[in-house]
Amino acid sequence: MSLAIASALASASVTAPNSPSTTALQPPVQQQAQPTNTPTDTVTLTEAQQVYNLYNQGQTVPQISTSLSLPVSMVNNYLGITQGGG
C-alpha cells in the first residue's frame, strides 16, 4: 500500500507564480565572463631612450632625426657623437 502526500507549499516552490511552465524546461543561461578593466602596463620613454632604441635597431642618425622630429645635432648629442672640428 502506498500513500501520496502533496503539499501546496512544495508545488509553489517548484513554479513561480504567474510564470509559464516552459521556463522550467529551458536550459540555464550561462553568463559570459565580463572583461576586467585592468590597466595595461605602459612605459613612456624619454627622447634619449627612443634615440638609443632606434639606433640599436639599425637606423641612421638622419632617419632617427626625421622619425622623432629632432635636429640631427640633438640625436648626435644623445648618442655621444661629436663632430670633428678643424
SULRAUR-V528853 format. One record per backbone hydrogen bond with DSSP energy under -1.0 kcal/mol. CO is the residue of the C=O (numbers start at 1). NH is the residue of the N-H. E is the energy in kcal/mol with one decimal. If there is no record, write none. Layout:
# SULRAUR-V528853
CO NH E
CO NH E
This chain:
# SULRAUR-V528853
7 11 -1.8
8 12 -1.6
9 13 -1.6
11 15 -1.2
16 19 -1.4
20 23 -1.2
22 25 -1.1
46 50 -2.3
47 51 -2.5
48 52 -2.4
49 53 -2.5
50 54 -2.4
51 55 -2.5
52 56 -2.6
53 57 -1.2
54 59 -2.2
55 58 -1.4
60 64 -2.6
61 65 -2.7
62 66 -2.1
63 67 -2.7
64 68 -2.2
65 70 -2.2
71 75 -1.8
72 76 -2.7
73 77 -2.0
74 78 -2.5
75 79 -2.0
76 81 -3.0
